[in-house]
Amino acid sequence: MVLQQSEGIKLFRSSLPYINAHRGKTFVLMFGGEAIEDPNFANIIHDIALLASLGVRLVLVHGARPQIDERVALRAIESRFANGVRVTDKPTLECVKDAAGSVRSQIEALLTMGLPNSPMHGAQIRVCTGNLVVAKPMGVREGVDFENTGLVRRIDTTGINDHLNDGSIVLLSPMGYSATGEVFNLSHEDVATQAAIALAADKIIVFSNYEGVYNQSGKLLRTIERPRLEEMMRDGEINTEETVLRALITSVAAGIPRAHCVSYEKDGALLQELFTRDGAGSLVLEHHYEQLRTATIDDVGGILNLIKPLEESGALVKRSRERLENEIDQFIVIVRDGMIIGCAALYLYPQDNCAELACVATHSDYRGKNRGERILEAVKQRAMENGINNLFVLTTLTAHWFLEQGFQPADISMLPGAKKELYNFQRNSKVFTLSLT
């Protein structure tokens, strides 16, 4: 009896490249008080423990707005807001300190838990906190004195890095301290973004009650460039919390390579976002210096120049200018300063629910920077938009690269009939397939 490979084993094996990529990197995780009260928060803590066990350097930044609101109401204190910002007078400050301290203790307790038969068993995680955020008063704005509401003045990066280097998780609360000994109520968004920027973090991950960034038509935007996100926000085309969006945009604009938005309600969303190819939420990044787009008739000459050396080496089948002009709509290109440095073509076989990836090429001076992977992702996206669930490719010299991208060896018999009839047995190309489901 042959046992079928379980989905768990497949997932674990496919996550290995991401485990290696994330080890030693610094991630800032931002979650509001709403996330802490959600039933799924215990699972998020388990996933955070797993990240720490895999060698990720973690800075957690929590909010406490609903917990503060609860204490303000219990003490019958009048809540005052100006432009969406809480005015923190002395009585309210006591509520802030009480709520933030309680939430911090709750998180520390969850991260310390190590009961047998639980995901935290044997983790032995150290959590460090302290006066790591230096604050300044927000002051008087438009006639409103915000009193003990403050802004981040400085992040103690030396202190945080010392804790991270010792293998500890750093936990930051939405409070800061001044040189004059005052305590200030801070926005956890401000603390998270300023910490990520000061630490030059590799990622900031923001938890939301949405699965990610949605447009007004309800489509989840898996990947979006920061300028486009800002444009859509201005036009009212985005349907996600403003606090989350500001954190994503501010971080990326300041140089954080990648900002993620994931759901705090969906079990496993954090791990799925970090360790699977498709992710679970939204990724925001700065616009690429190089433009990836659909080819136009004006690109024919540039594509011919790009693929000529590969045709001469036998890596690609030769294409005439006439053929390329007729098929130009099938091509995707990467353009750098007006020069085409990468391309690929997608030929659809809708009757067979598959498509051919062809003519994958990268300029010899620009290899090794994941440009091939970017083109492949664009091709996969186009295929899925056309209802295609499987890709296939024929190759003679680059089999290993396709294997690294998840393609599997296949037999010629797997090709659609129209392609099978054109197969060149003299060229003897190897066939690989990739499922998009």
SULPE-V584777 format. One record per residue. N is the residue number from 1. PHI is phi in degrees with one decimal (none if undefined). OMEGA is omega in degrees with one decimal (* if undefined). Layout:
N_PHI_OMEGA, N_PHI_OMEGA
This chain:
1_none_-178.9, 2_-96.2_179.7, 3_-81.1_177.4, 4_-76.3_179.0, 5_-67.1_-177.7, 6_-73.2_178.5, 7_-63.8_179.3, 8_-62.7_179.7, 9_-67.6_178.3, 10_-60.2_-179.1, 11_-63.7_-179.1, 12_-63.6_-179.7, 13_-67.5_-178.4, 14_-70.3_-179.3, 15_-84.2_-175.0, 16_-56.8_178.0, 17_-58.8_-179.4, 18_-74.9_176.2, 19_-60.1_178.8, 20_-64.9_-177.7, 21_-68.9_-174.6, 22_-87.7_-176.2, 23_-62.2_178.7, 24_83.5_179.6, 25_-85.9_-179.8, 26_-104.8_178.3, 27_-116.7_171.6, 28_-106.0_179.7, 29_-108.8_-177.6, 30_-116.6_176.4, 31_-143.8_-178.4, 32_-82.7_178.9, 33_-62.7_177.9, 34_-63.0_179.9, 35_-64.6_-177.9, 36_-66.7_179.8, 37_-85.0_-178.2, 38_-75.4_179.9, 39_-58.0_-177.8, 40_-81.9_-174.3, 41_-62.2_177.6, 42_-60.5_177.5, 43_-68.2_176.4, 44_-61.9_177.5, 45_-61.0_177.5, 46_-60.9_179.9, 47_-68.3_175.7, 48_-63.8_177.3, 49_-61.5_178.3, 50_-64.3_178.2, 51_-58.9_179.3, 52_-62.2_179.7, 53_-66.4_-179.8, 54_-89.7_173.9, 55_89.3_176.5, 56_-84.1_177.7, 57_-84.8_-168.9, 58_-116.6_170.1, 59_-119.6_-179.4, 60_-102.6_178.2, 61_-124.0_-177.2, 62_-109.7_172.4, 63_-103.8_-179.0, 64_-157.0_-174.8, 65_-59.3_-179.2, 66_-64.1_178.6, 67_-69.8_176.2, 68_-67.6_179.0, 69_-56.6_-179.3, 70_-62.7_-178.6, 71_-71.1_176.6, 72_-62.1_179.9, 73_-66.7_-179.1, 74_-62.9_-178.7, 75_-93.9_177.3, 76_56.2_177.5, 77_-93.9_178.7, 78_-73.2_176.9, 79_-81.6_178.0, 80_-125.2_178.2, 81_-130.0_173.7, 82_-135.9_-176.4, 83_54.9_176.8, 84_81.2_-178.2, 85_-108.9_-178.6, 86_-71.1_171.3, 87_-86.4_-173.4, 88_-102.2_174.1, 89_-83.5_-174.4, 90_-61.4_177.8, 91_-62.1_179.2, 92_-67.3_179.1, 93_-60.1_177.8, 94_-64.2_176.0, 95_-65.8_179.4, 96_-62.3_-178.5, 97_-64.2_179.1, 98_-64.3_-177.5, 99_-67.2_-178.3, 100_-63.4_178.8, 101_-65.4_179.1, 102_-66.4_179.6, 103_-64.4_179.5, 104_-59.7_179.6, 105_-63.0_179.0, 106_-63.0_180.0, 107_-66.5_178.9, 108_-61.0_179.1, 109_-64.0_-179.9, 110_-64.2_-179.7, 111_-76.0_179.3, 112_-90.1_-175.8, 113_-56.9_-179.4, 114_-147.4_-178.4, 115_-65.3_173.5, 116_-57.9_179.7, 117_62.6_175.1, 118_-122.8_179.8, 119_-60.5_-177.4, 120_-89.6_-175.4, 121_-60.8_177.7, 122_80.2_-175.7, 123_-69.1_179.1, 124_50.2_-178.4, 125_-85.9_173.4, 126_-96.9_178.1, 127_-115.1_-179.3, 128_-120.0_176.3, 129_-143.0_-179.9, 130_146.1_-178.3, 131_-83.7_-174.9, 132_-95.6_179.5, 133_-120.5_177.0, 134_-93.7_-172.5, 135_-117.4_174.2, 136_-137.3_-179.5, 137_-70.0_174.8, 138_-69.9_175.4, 139_84.5_-179.5, 140_-103.2_-178.0, 141_-131.2_-178.0, 142_51.2_176.9, 143_83.3_-178.8, 144_-101.3_175.4, 145_-88.2_-177.3, 146_-82.6_175.1, 147_52.9_-175.7, 148_-93.4_167.0, 149_-85.6_-173.4, 150_-132.8_176.5, 151_-127.7_177.0, 152_-71.2_174.3, 153_-92.4_-176.0, 154_-157.5_174.1, 155_-104.8_179.3, 156_-78.2_-176.8, 157_-66.6_179.1, 158_-63.2_179.2, 159_-63.0_-180.0, 160_-64.2_-179.5, 161_-65.2_175.9, 162_-60.5_178.4, 163_-65.6_-179.7, 164_-63.5_179.3, 165_-64.9_177.1, 166_-83.1_178.9, 167_87.5_-179.1, 168_-91.3_167.8, 169_-89.4_178.2, 170_-99.3_-179.2, 171_-116.1_-179.3, 172_-112.5_179.0, 173_-96.6_179.9, 174_-81.5_176.3, 175_-138.7_177.7, 176_-137.1_-175.4, 177_-127.2_-177.4, 178_-104.6_178.7, 179_-65.9_179.0, 180_-90.6_176.9, 181_85.2_179.7, 182_-90.9_175.6, 183_-108.4_-178.8, 184_-124.8_174.3, 185_-83.3_-176.1, 186_-114.4_170.3, 187_-75.4_178.3, 188_-65.2_174.3, 189_-63.5_178.9, 190_-63.2_-179.7, 191_-63.2_-176.9, 192_-65.5_-177.3, 193_-67.7_-179.9, 194_-68.7_176.1, 195_-66.7_179.4, 196_-61.3_-178.9, 197_-67.7_-177.7, 198_-64.4_-179.1, 199_-84.3_-173.8, 200_51.4_-176.8, 201_-62.2_177.8, 202_-79.5_178.2, 203_-149.4_161.3, 204_-120.5_-178.1, 205_-119.0_-175.0, 206_-109.5_178.9, 207_-89.0_-175.6, 208_-136.5_173.0, 209_-81.5_169.1, 210_-94.8_176.8, 211_-74.2_179.5, 212_174.7_179.3, 213_-92.5_-178.6, 214_-110.6_170.0, 215_-88.7_-173.8, 216_-66.2_179.0, 217_-84.5_176.8, 218_88.9_179.3, 219_-88.9_175.9, 220_-77.4_-179.9, 221_-87.9_-175.0, 222_-65.4_179.1, 223_-137.3_179.9, 224_-146.9_178.0, 225_-81.0_-174.6, 226_-54.6_-179.5, 227_-58.8_178.9, 228_-67.5_178.3, 229_-63.8_177.9, 230_-62.5_179.1, 231_-63.2_-179.9, 232_-68.3_176.1, 233_-63.5_-180.0, 234_-61.8_-178.1, 235_-88.1_178.9, 236_68.8_-175.7, 237_-100.6_-176.4, 238_-112.4_-177.7, 239_-123.0_178.3, 240_-149.4_-176.7, 241_-57.2_-178.5, 242_-63.7_178.6, 243_-59.5_179.0, 244_-63.4_-178.1, 245_-62.5_179.2, 246_-61.9_179.7, 247_-63.5_179.5, 248_-63.0_-175.6, 249_-68.6_-178.4, 250_-60.3_-178.1, 251_-64.3_-177.6, 252_-67.2_179.5, 253_-61.6_-179.1, 254_-89.6_173.9, 255_111.9_174.9, 256_-68.2_-172.6, 257_-59.9_-174.8, 258_-142.9_176.7, 259_-124.0_-176.2, 260_-112.3_173.0, 261_-123.5_-179.7, 262_-133.0_-178.2, 263_-82.3_172.5, 264_-90.1_179.6, 265_-94.0_-175.1, 266_-92.0_-179.3, 267_-63.4_176.2, 268_83.3_-176.7, 269_-61.1_-179.1, 270_-62.7_-179.7, 271_-67.7_179.4, 272_-63.5_179.5, 273_-66.6_-173.3, 274_-90.7_-169.9, 275_-123.1_174.8, 276_-127.5_-175.6, 277_-65.5_-175.4, 278_-88.6_179.5, 279_72.3_-178.5, 280_-131.7_-175.9, 281_-129.2_-178.0, 282_-122.5_176.8, 283_-116.8_176.3, 284_-111.7_179.1, 285_-143.0_179.3, 286_-69.0_-179.8, 287_-62.6_-179.3, 288_-71.3_174.6, 289_-62.0_178.3, 290_-105.0_-176.7, 291_-97.6_174.3, 292_-105.9_-175.3, 293_-156.5_173.3, 294_-71.9_-178.4, 295_-71.4_174.9, 296_-121.7_-178.5, 297_-61.2_179.0, 298_-71.5_-178.1, 299_-91.3_-174.3, 300_-57.9_-178.9, 301_-61.9_-179.9, 302_-66.0_177.8, 303_-65.9_179.0, 304_-60.7_178.4, 305_-64.3_-178.6, 306_-69.0_-172.2, 307_-88.5_-177.0, 308_-55.1_179.6, 309_-61.1_-179.7, 310_-73.6_174.3, 311_-65.8_-179.1, 312_-66.1_179.4, 313_-82.0_-178.5, 314_90.9_-179.5, 315_-71.9_179.5, 316_-123.9_173.4, 317_-73.8_-178.4, 318_-67.8_178.3, 319_-123.4_176.8, 320_-80.8_176.5, 321_-59.7_-178.8, 322_-61.7_179.6, 323_-64.3_-178.8, 324_-64.7_178.0, 325_-62.8_-179.6, 326_-70.7_-175.2, 327_-108.2_-171.2, 328_-59.5_-180.0, 329_-66.2_-179.8, 330_-84.0_-172.1, 331_-97.0_169.8, 332_-118.3_-176.4, 333_-130.0_168.1, 334_-110.2_-176.3, 335_-116.5_178.3, 336_-127.1_-179.3, 337_50.7_176.8, 338_85.1_-179.6, 339_-103.7_177.4, 340_-79.5_-177.4, 341_-114.8_177.5, 342_-161.5_178.2, 343_-157.2_172.6, 344_-162.7_178.9, 345_-122.8_177.6, 346_-127.2_178.2, 347_-111.6_-174.2, 348_-87.0_171.6, 349_-126.1_-172.0, 350_-60.1_-179.1, 351_-66.9_178.2, 352_-106.5_-179.0, 353_51.5_177.8, 354_-150.0_179.3, 355_-147.7_179.3, 356_-99.8_168.8, 357_-90.7_-174.5, 358_-141.4_173.4, 359_53.4_177.1, 360_-79.0_-176.1, 361_-146.2_174.5, 362_-132.2_179.6, 363_-58.4_-175.1, 364_-59.6_-179.9, 365_-81.6_-173.6, 366_-128.4_177.5, 367_-90.0_176.5, 368_88.0_-179.9, 369_-121.5_176.6, 370_64.4_179.2, 371_-70.1_176.4, 372_-60.8_178.6, 373_-65.7_178.1, 374_-62.9_179.2, 375_-64.4_180.0, 376_-60.3_179.2, 377_-62.2_178.8, 378_-66.0_178.6, 379_-65.2_178.5, 380_-60.5_179.8, 381_-61.8_179.5, 382_-63.9_179.9, 383_-62.4_-179.0, 384_-65.8_176.9, 385_-63.4_178.1, 386_-96.1_176.0, 387_76.2_-179.3, 388_-92.3_-177.4, 389_-108.3_-177.1, 390_-141.4_173.3, 391_-109.4_169.2, 392_-135.8_-179.5, 393_-143.2_174.2, 394_-110.9_-177.2, 395_-147.5_177.6, 396_-113.4_-172.3, 397_-117.8_-171.8, 398_-120.3_-177.2, 399_-58.6_-175.2, 400_-65.4_179.7, 401_-63.4_-180.0, 402_-68.1_175.3, 403_-62.2_179.2, 404_-65.4_179.5, 405_-90.7_175.5, 406_99.8_177.4, 407_-69.6_179.2, 408_-120.3_177.5, 409_-60.2_-179.7, 410_-142.5_179.6, 411_-92.6_178.4, 412_-57.8_-178.1, 413_-64.0_179.7, 414_-79.1_-178.1, 415_-72.0_174.3, 416_-62.6_-173.9, 417_-53.5_-177.6, 418_-61.6_179.8, 419_-76.3_-179.1, 420_-62.2_-179.8, 421_-65.9_-177.8, 422_-96.0_-176.0, 423_-61.9_-178.6, 424_-94.8_-177.8, 425_-67.4_177.6, 426_-68.2_177.5, 427_-72.0_173.7, 428_57.8_179.8, 429_-67.1_175.0, 430_-84.5_-178.2, 431_-107.3_175.1, 432_-132.7_-179.8, 433_-128.4_178.0, 434_-141.4_176.8, 435_-82.2_-179.7, 436_-101.9_-179.5, 437_-100.7_*
